[in-house]
Amino acid sequence: MNDRVNPDITTSRTIFKPRRLALLGTVAALGVAVLAASPGASPLGIASFIAPAQAAESAATPPGFGDLVARVKPAVISVRVKIDQDNDKSAMLQQNRMDSDEDSPFDQFSRQFGSRGPGGMNGMPRQRHQMVTGEGSGFFISADGYAVTNNHVVDHAESVQVTMDDGTSYTAKVVGTDPKTDLALIKVDGKKDFPFVKFSDQKPRIGDWVVAVGNPFGLGGTVTAGIVSASGRDIGNGPYDDFIQIDAPINKGNSGGPAFDMNGNVIGVNTAIFSPSGGSVGIGFDIPATTAKLVVAQLKDKGAVTRGWLGVQVQPVTSEIADSLGLKEARGAIVDNPQDNSPAAKAGIEAGDVVTAVNGTAIKDSRDLARTIATLAPGTSVKLDVFHKGASKTVTLALGELPNERQAQGNGKADEGKAQPGNGTPRLGLSLAPAGDVQGAGQKGVVVTEVDPRGPAAQRGIQTGDVILNVGGKPVANVGDVRSELAQAKSSGKSSVLLQVKSADATRFVAVPLA
């Protein structure tokens, strides 16, 4: 995505087509002529006919946003940052990642659409110690100068300056940032009477009006309007994605600005756009007010955000996984691998368990579980409803604190060796060998040594070198174990069997149809 301001922006215009306007005028004149020619028609009759139509048209015109904008616009600020090129490497990589693959539609999702000026953020050559500048948006949330913006707007900033709607500028300091939600809290000192706005306490409905105010392309105080298009959007930004989608036009520089409801409350923080062209196409994404309130409160109190931690890798429950486990509904989060000494492991949660509710609230999928746990503080006692080996149970545990970095470990390369399940069992399209024979003594499971590309396992992404740890919830150590569990699944009337598979980077569950 090119972050340079378009030099033609001030000269762009819409070309109206006179021919179409003329056609509309002709139709209107024809209507008047017909009325005048009608028996008993008179100028008074024409006026009395047109007046109700004009009144109806006036009544159908929606009210403007002028009163709302006059109330909230003074609280919206333009945020300008200076970044030393020597401290700018990671920010530059984030800023320009959308420019690296023009052919990928998914890569057009961009958090980093704060407008960065020439001098490095647009890929131009830079000289040593040159300062680059960036522009975004923000809004005051308190009279004493606390303001919200995006993390990527102020990330690596050497200095932050905010400009109010009346042109007054102030120096701001960064109180705290949260890269996981792309939120930041900044503070302007020296005054106690800044205009401010509040977060909404209600979730917006799809179809509700929304007004965005911000600093697109450095044009501060810009107002656009639209509707809430969707909610709960996952754009692949992280495990806590829960974006509100709006169609109010937002562009580079709108980052960190507010989206208002008709009561003047902030329903979301503008943070991403889908833009194959680099400009607004009417698909923008906002961090919900509910998320922003929780994050901002922690940033204000502690300067950082701490989140609850279960210590499990999870994935969604598909219909095939639900069938293989005997679940009535395809919902919840299936545990791939509890981490050693984690709260979940200490509470007895095992691989293959399905978390269906937290504190009595149903869990839709793995993303829902991650978001729910992340909103709870470390040390919080929670009750998890868990489907464990065909039965439901409730587990109570105390959440840990989410570590900054934690990576899954796995090892799965196999040497040659073959063993085929017998003809009396369902066919998966795999050749297998005991992991201990292939990878050395002490290794658990069976190694996939060959995959039939037309078989059901290949269609589910199982590859040579993967290690199958259990089948149908039962650990397997050799081909006979696999054959036995497949036969058991088929005799139980199941149409698919659940495999726990360890690959090079993670452990996951795969539901494979029984052919």
Secondary structure, 3 states (H helix, E strand, C coil): CCCCCCCCHHHCCCCCCHHHHHHHHHHHHHHHHHHHHCCCCCHHHHHHHHHHHHHHHHHHCCCCCHHHHHHHHHHEEEEEEEEEHHHCHHHHHHHHHHHCCCCCCHHHEECCCCEECCCCCCCCCCCCCCEEEEEEEEEECCCCCEEEECHHHHCCCCEEEEECCCCCEEEEEEEEEECCCCEEEEEECCCCCCCCCCECCCCCCCCCEEEEEECHHHCCCEEEEEEEEEEEECCCCCCCCCEEEECCCCCCCCCCCEEECCCCCEEEEEEEEECCCCCCCCCEEEEEHHHHHHHHHHHHHHCCCCCEECCEEEEECCHHHHHHHCCCCCCCEEEEEECCCCHHHHCCCCCCCEEEEECCEECCCHHHHHHHHHCCCCCCEEEEEEEECCEEEEEEEECEECCCCCCCCCCCCCCCCCCCCCCCCCCCCEEEEEHHHHHCCCCCCEEEEEECCCCHHHHCCCCCCCEEEEECCEECCCHHHHHHHHHHHHHCCCCEEEEEEECCCCEEEEEEECC
